[in-house]
Amino acid sequence: MTAELKEAMALAPWAPVKVKKEEEEDENFPSQASGQQVHTENIKRIHTGEKPFECHECGKAFIQSANLVVHQRIHTGQKPYLCAKCGKAFTQSSNLTVHQKIHSLEKTFKCSECEKAFSYSSQLARHQKVHITEKCYECNECGKTFTRSSNLIVHQRIHTGEKPFACNDCGKAFTQSANLIVHQRSHTGEKPYECKECGKAFSCFSHLIVHQRIYTAEKPYDCSECGKAFSQLSCLIVHQRIHSGDLPYVCNECGKAFTCSSYLLIHQRIHNGEKPYACHECGKAFRQRSSLTVHQRTHTGEKPYECEKCGAAFISNSHLMRHHRTHLVE
């Protein structure tokens, strides 16, 4: 559980509005009386890998019945936790709790250095690092300073090239043991961090935290130039290059430059002809996954983009935008 989520649960002004609870009273699920026994069984299943609670819709299995209950709401569309302010609904009470802070809490955590304010104390703590001046440990190579000697040691490996933590399976080496642990899961297939909202699992806890922001709508990274907010720090960094004009990723073939390495990778496929995304229906291949997704709708008939003026539907947003121009002419 993130620090922000803990705070939200402690500070939320309303109790969740729950519409139904029939599934939690179902005879197929354990009662409160057997809570200790259920806890013991769940611990055992973590070690054995047993997942006795299976979804009848898609076959996905879970260690705990509670996780199955939440997962089944994907199929039923049930969102029993309603926000009393705006009516937005959620499948889990924890997501409602975080969402309610948008309405209820002012930015009460203020920075004493610059008066910038935050909704969460953890966000303030992260921000205050900007103002820390006392950094005793300095890198002899580049002059960068650190508050901890351990951080300096890890940093210095950038200059020395030392990677003391090697994978026994493939030999790939890392500067930090934590990175090796996450990497090893690519061999074992272990994904210990599971989203309770949709059941998707991740090998790295930080990836789960980022994923959960899809449901909580949390965007803790603000652009100081325009105020636009992002769920990931990496997205903010790329965005800020719009303001700075920094284009660090340059194509060796034609010299075109990009703000993001993924944009460069897609562009380079124009030169090398690579089209890694193929349609299973007709075999047509594409340079981008998004192009394949749009193409597949020609087979499924799905048209998710609808015109509010006339009701006409389209397979892509670009097609809808082009259609909108016909109304402007009118």
C-alpha positions, 0 to 999 in steps of 0.5 A: 500500500502506498503512503498516499493510499494510507493517508487517504484512508486515514483522512477520507471524510466520508464512508464509502457508499456501498450499493450491494453486498450479496456476493460477500454473503454468498455461501461459497465464500468463507464467513467471518467466523472462520477468519483466522482459518482463512488467513492461515489457508491464504498464507499456505497458498502463497507458498504452494501457488494454489489458486482455488477460486476460479472465475467462471467467465474467463478462467482466471484463478485467485488465492483469495475469494475476496480477489475473485469477488473484485475481479468478477466486477470486470465482467458484471460491470458492477461498481458498488462504491459511489462517490457522494460528491460526483457520482463516480463509481468504483469496484473497490472502496480503497479506490473510492477513498483515494478519489474522494480526496480530490473533492474533500482535501485542500493541499494542506501540506505546505513547503516551508521553503517555497510555500508550494502545497500538497495533498499528501505528506509523502508528496511534500517529503518528496518535494522537499528534497529539492531544497536539501542543501546539506549533501556531505558525500560528493562524487570525485568524478562529476561533483554530484552530491548525496545525503547518504554514502550508500547512494554515492557508492551506487552512483560511482558505478556509473563511472567505473562500470562496475556491476557486481550483481550478476544473474546466474541464468543469463549472466546479465549484471546490475549495479544494484541487488534490487535490480537483479531481483526484479530481473530474475523474475523474467526467468522465473515468471514470478509476478508477486504484485497483483492489482486487486482491481483487474487481476493484472500482475507485475514483477516490480512493485513500482510498476503496480503503483503506476498501473493502479493510478489508472483506477485512482486517477492520481497524477502526482507529477505536475509540470511547473511550466503549464500545470499539466499533471502525470501519473509517471515521472518519466512522462513528466520528463518527456513532456517538459522537453516540449517546453525546453525544446530538448530532443535527445534521441536522434535518428542515425539515418536521417537526423530527425530528433525526438523527445522520447526513445520510443518515438525514435524506435517507431520512426526507425522502422520507416528505415529498416522496414520492421513491422512487428505487429501482425494481424492474426485475421489477415496477416497485415503488419504494422509498425505500431501496436496502436495501428494494429488495434485500429486495423483489427476493428475492421474485422470486429466491426467495433467503432468506439468513437461516436459523433455527439452531433449525429451519432456516426461512429468510427474505428479511430479518433482521427477518423472522428476528428476528420468527420467533425470538420463536416459539421463545421462546414455546415 
